[in-house]
Amino acid sequence: MMQNYSHMKKIRIFVLLLAAAVLGLGTVAASGAPRAVVDEKNHDFGTAYAGDDVFHTFVIENPGDAELLIKSVRTG
């Protein structure tokens, strides 16, 4: 009987260590994230008439520690 208790205790410790390792790895993987930083979020083009070409460059930086993917852009 004592041998069975010792064996069950070892299994419980193993399961707890395994769970702690899995949770720890999940935290590390989730810490890496992209972060979009845009200094100028709006730009006033002034008066533009039909047929006029207007241009402006918005600088987007990623100080995060994962790849930043921009999937779409829309006007306000």
Secondary structure as GFF3:
##gff-version 3
##sequence-region A 1 76
A	DSSP	alpha_helix	2	31	.	.	.	ID=ss1
A	DSSP	beta_strand	37	38	.	.	.	ID=ss2
A	DSSP	beta_strand	60	61	.	.	.	ID=ss3
###
